[in-house]
Amino acid sequence: MRFVYVRFQVTGQMAADVARKLPVVLADLQSARHAAGKYTWAIGDLGERTVDGERMMFGRLRKTARAAVGPDTDTTIGSSDCKPRQGKKTACSNFFIHPSNAIMALEDKPLLPAGKFLKKFKQFWEKSQTDEIEFEFLKNEPEIFAAINRWDKITAAKFELCSNPSRAREDYAPLDDLLNKAAACRASFKFESGSNGLAKDNSIIQQGVSMSAAGYGEFSLKGVEQGTKTSLNSRSFLIADEFFEAEDLASLAPVVWSGISKRLVPMKNSIPTAAAGRTD
């Protein structure tokens, strides 16, 4: 089972209390059924477990071909059996939520990829809630900076960032403060360089990359490496873990929590050495 990680952000009246209200919201989502094309979608198998003093919530998102759904199946379409029926007519992906840090771990699989999962989950949310929800993938920050460190220079950078209401890292505080002072939920930035390239060390470029990696946006970079033009996109660095399948989601919760907890290490313990690299 391949899991990727996203940070979610709720805007509106629920934003300040989303961790407490999330169980009620998920229960509402579980009662819904969405028909789209040949498939019926549902959320089911909701539950929670405390692991190392941390609350972990879980469930499954399933799609089932309407031809495979009988008249008495509607109440069980979100149940635990994820095995395909009649070929490839059924697919489901497991998900786990750590509400206090607004992180979701979700299964990424060929029949139900992570991007599709998030699109459908958001549709479920928006049909039952007035507050909006957005998702941003967590990325492998050390790998990103290792790649940038090999570049001669960065020639252009684009960022799509969202604000961080509970900022735990001070390395990107100046950029995050800029969003907060503008009362902006999201902001777009574009930078182009002169002949010497964009500044990297302790710059707005480093801050934007770090915010994106932490699950607060996306970036794309252009640069030069050994005299050749090159580029990077944040979606190429998604964090992913492979887990063995467990008998039930409650049994899998401690394993998934271990993956989430590794991504909660404070900045001073996780940032790569010389995050910005060369400036020549």
C-alpha positions as CSV (number, residue, x, y, z in Angstrom):
1,M,0.0,0.0,0.0
2,R,1.5,3.3,-1.1
3,F,0.5,6.3,1.0
4,V,1.1,10.0,0.3
5,Y,0.5,12.9,2.7
6,V,-1.4,16.2,2.4
7,R,-2.1,19.1,4.7
8,F,-5.6,20.3,4.7
9,Q,-6.9,23.8,5.4
10,V,-10.4,24.8,6.2
11,T,-11.5,28.4,5.8
12,G,-14.6,29.8,7.3
13,Q,-16.4,29.6,10.7
14,M,-15.1,26.1,11.4
15,A,-11.4,26.9,10.8
16,A,-10.6,27.6,14.4
17,D,-12.3,24.4,15.7
18,V,-11.9,22.0,12.8
19,A,-10.1,19.3,14.9
20,R,-13.0,19.0,17.3
21,K,-15.7,19.2,14.7
22,L,-14.1,16.8,12.2
23,P,-15.8,13.6,13.5
24,V,-19.3,15.1,13.0
25,V,-18.3,16.3,9.5
26,L,-17.0,12.9,8.5
27,A,-20.2,11.3,9.8
28,D,-22.2,13.6,7.5
29,L,-20.0,12.6,4.6
30,Q,-20.5,9.0,5.3
31,S,-24.2,9.3,4.9
32,A,-23.9,10.7,1.4
33,R,-23.8,8.9,-2.0
34,H,-22.5,10.6,-5.1
35,A,-23.3,9.4,-8.6
36,A,-20.8,10.4,-11.3
37,G,-20.7,8.7,-14.8
38,K,-20.8,5.0,-14.4
39,Y,-19.8,5.0,-10.7
40,T,-21.3,5.6,-7.3
41,W,-19.0,7.0,-4.7
42,A,-19.2,6.7,-0.9
43,I,-17.1,7.2,2.2
44,G,-17.3,4.4,4.9
45,D,-15.5,2.4,7.6
46,L,-15.0,5.5,9.7
47,G,-13.3,5.1,13.1
48,E,-10.5,6.4,15.3
49,R,-7.7,5.2,17.5
50,T,-5.4,6.8,19.9
51,V,-1.7,6.1,19.2
52,D,1.1,7.4,21.4
53,G,-1.4,9.8,22.9
54,E,-2.3,11.1,19.4
55,R,-5.8,10.9,17.9
56,M,-5.9,9.2,14.6
57,M,-9.1,9.1,12.5
58,F,-9.6,6.8,9.5
59,G,-11.9,5.7,6.8
60,R,-12.2,4.6,3.1
61,L,-13.3,6.3,-0.1
62,R,-14.9,3.8,-2.5
63,K,-16.1,3.9,-6.1
64,T,-18.4,1.2,-7.4
65,A,-19.8,0.7,-10.9
66,R,-23.5,1.2,-10.8
67,A,-24.0,-2.1,-12.7
68,A,-22.4,-3.9,-9.7
69,V,-24.6,-2.2,-7.1
70,G,-27.8,-4.1,-6.4
71,P,-31.0,-2.5,-5.0
72,D,-30.0,-3.6,-1.5
73,T,-26.4,-2.6,-1.7
74,D,-26.7,1.2,-1.1
75,T,-26.2,0.9,2.7
76,T,-23.0,-1.2,2.3
77,I,-21.3,0.5,-0.6
78,G,-18.8,2.1,1.7
79,S,-18.1,-1.1,3.7
80,S,-14.8,-2.7,4.3
81,D,-14.5,-5.1,1.3
82,C,-12.2,-3.4,-1.1
83,K,-11.7,-6.4,-3.5
84,P,-12.7,-5.8,-7.1
85,R,-16.1,-7.1,-8.1
86,Q,-16.7,-8.2,-11.7
87,G,-13.3,-7.2,-12.9
88,K,-12.3,-3.6,-12.1
89,K,-15.7,-2.3,-11.1
90,T,-14.8,-1.5,-7.5
91,A,-11.9,0.4,-6.1
92,C,-11.3,2.0,-2.7
93,S,-8.5,3.9,-1.0
94,N,-7.8,4.1,2.8
95,F,-7.2,7.4,4.5
96,F,-6.0,8.5,7.9
97,I,-6.3,11.9,9.5
98,H,-4.3,13.5,12.3
99,P,-6.6,16.3,13.1
100,S,-4.4,18.3,15.5
101,N,-1.8,18.9,12.7
102,A,-4.3,18.9,9.8
103,I,-2.5,16.1,8.0
104,M,-4.1,13.4,6.0
105,A,-2.4,10.2,4.8
106,L,-4.1,8.7,1.8
107,E,-3.6,5.6,-0.3
108,D,-2.4,6.3,-3.8
109,K,-3.2,3.5,-6.2
110,P,-3.7,3.0,-10.0
111,L,-7.5,2.6,-9.9
112,L,-7.9,5.5,-7.5
113,P,-4.9,7.9,-7.6
114,A,-4.3,10.5,-4.9
115,G,-5.4,13.5,-7.1
116,K,-8.7,11.8,-8.0
117,F,-9.2,10.9,-4.3
118,L,-8.8,14.5,-3.2
119,K,-11.1,15.8,-5.9
120,K,-13.9,13.4,-4.8
121,F,-13.3,14.0,-1.1
122,K,-13.6,17.7,-1.7
123,Q,-16.8,17.2,-3.6
124,F,-18.3,15.2,-0.7
125,W,-17.2,18.0,1.7
126,E,-18.6,20.9,-0.3
127,K,-22.0,19.3,-0.7
128,S,-22.5,19.1,3.1
129,Q,-20.4,22.0,4.5
130,T,-20.4,25.7,3.9
131,D,-16.7,26.1,4.8
132,E,-14.2,25.3,2.1
133,I,-11.4,22.8,2.3
134,E,-8.1,22.8,0.4
135,F,-5.3,20.2,0.2
136,E,-1.6,20.6,-0.5
137,F,0.8,17.7,-0.7
138,L,3.8,17.3,1.6
139,K,7.1,17.2,-0.3
140,N,10.5,15.8,0.4
141,E,12.4,19.0,1.4
142,P,15.9,17.5,1.7
143,E,15.6,16.1,-1.8
144,I,14.4,19.4,-3.2
145,F,17.3,21.3,-1.7
146,A,19.8,18.6,-2.7
147,A,18.6,19.2,-6.3
148,I,18.8,22.9,-6.1
149,N,22.3,22.8,-4.5
150,R,23.5,21.2,-7.7
151,W,22.4,24.1,-9.8
152,D,24.6,27.0,-10.9
153,K,21.8,29.4,-10.4
154,I,18.0,29.8,-10.3
155,T,16.7,31.9,-13.1
156,A,12.9,31.9,-12.4
157,A,10.5,30.8,-9.7
158,K,6.7,30.6,-9.3
159,F,4.9,30.0,-6.1
160,E,1.2,29.3,-5.3
161,L,1.1,29.5,-1.5
162,C,-1.5,29.5,1.3
163,S,-1.2,31.0,4.7
164,N,-0.2,29.0,7.7
165,P,-2.4,29.9,10.7
166,S,-0.4,27.8,13.2
167,R,3.1,28.4,12.0
168,A,5.6,26.1,13.7
169,R,8.7,27.1,11.6
170,E,10.4,30.4,11.7
171,D,12.6,30.0,8.6
172,Y,9.7,31.0,6.3
173,A,8.1,33.5,8.8
174,P,8.8,36.6,6.7
175,L,6.9,35.2,3.7
176,D,4.1,33.8,5.8
177,D,3.8,37.2,7.5
178,L,3.4,38.8,4.2
179,L,0.4,36.6,3.4
180,N,-1.1,37.2,6.9
181,K,-0.7,40.9,6.8
182,A,-2.5,41.0,3.5
183,A,-5.3,38.8,5.0
184,A,-4.7,36.5,2.1
185,C,-5.7,32.8,2.2
186,R,-3.7,32.2,-1.0
187,A,-1.2,34.2,-3.0
188,S,0.8,33.8,-6.2
189,F,4.4,35.0,-6.7
190,K,6.6,35.1,-9.8
191,F,10.3,35.9,-9.8
192,E,12.7,36.3,-12.7
193,S,16.4,36.9,-12.4
194,G,19.2,38.9,-14.1
195,S,22.4,37.3,-15.2
196,N,23.5,36.3,-11.7
197,G,20.4,34.3,-10.8
198,L,17.9,34.7,-7.9
199,A,19.1,34.9,-4.4
200,K,18.8,31.5,-2.6
201,D,20.4,31.7,0.9
202,N,17.9,32.9,3.5
203,S,15.8,34.5,0.7
204,I,12.1,34.6,-0.3
205,I,12.9,31.8,-2.7
206,Q,14.1,29.5,0.1
207,Q,11.1,30.5,2.2
208,G,8.7,29.7,-0.7
209,V,10.3,26.3,-1.3
210,S,10.1,25.4,2.4
211,M,6.5,26.5,2.7
212,S,5.6,24.4,-0.3
213,A,7.4,21.4,1.1
214,A,5.6,21.8,4.4
215,G,2.2,21.5,2.7
216,Y,1.4,25.2,2.2
217,G,1.6,25.4,-1.6
218,E,3.3,24.5,-4.8
219,F,6.3,25.8,-6.7
220,S,8.1,25.6,-10.1
221,L,11.7,26.6,-10.6
222,K,13.9,27.1,-13.6
223,G,17.7,27.2,-13.5
224,V,21.0,26.3,-14.9
225,E,23.0,23.2,-14.0
226,Q,26.5,22.7,-15.5
227,G,25.7,25.1,-18.2
228,T,22.4,23.4,-19.2
229,K,18.9,24.8,-18.6
230,T,16.8,22.7,-16.1
231,S,13.6,22.9,-14.1
232,L,11.9,21.5,-11.0
233,N,8.3,21.1,-10.1
234,S,7.2,20.5,-6.5
235,R,4.8,17.7,-7.5
236,S,7.9,15.6,-8.4
237,F,8.9,15.4,-4.8
238,L,5.8,14.0,-3.0
239,I,6.5,12.1,0.2
240,A,5.4,8.5,-0.1
241,D,5.6,5.5,2.2
242,E,5.0,1.8,1.4
243,F,3.0,0.0,4.1
244,F,2.0,-3.7,4.4
245,E,-1.8,-4.2,4.3
246,A,-3.3,-4.8,7.7
247,E,-6.5,-6.7,8.5
248,D,-8.3,-3.5,9.4
249,L,-7.7,0.2,9.5
250,A,-7.4,0.3,13.3
251,S,-4.5,-2.1,13.1
252,L,-2.8,0.0,10.4
253,A,-3.2,3.2,12.4
254,P,0.1,2.9,14.4
255,V,2.1,2.3,11.2
256,V,0.6,5.3,9.4
257,W,1.1,7.4,12.5
258,S,4.8,6.6,12.4
259,G,4.9,8.0,8.9
260,I,3.1,11.1,9.9
261,S,5.1,11.7,13.0
262,K,8.4,11.7,11.0
263,R,7.0,14.7,9.1
264,L,6.3,16.7,12.2
265,V,10.0,17.1,13.2
266,P,10.8,20.7,14.1
267,M,12.5,22.8,11.4
268,K,15.9,22.9,13.2
269,N,16.1,19.1,13.0
270,S,14.8,18.6,9.5
271,I,16.2,21.4,7.3
272,P,19.1,20.3,5.0
273,T,22.5,21.7,5.8
274,A,23.2,24.9,3.7
275,A,19.6,24.9,2.4
276,A,20.3,27.4,-0.3
277,G,23.6,26.1,-1.7
278,R,25.8,28.0,-4.2
279,T,24.9,31.6,-5.2
280,D,27.4,32.0,-8.1
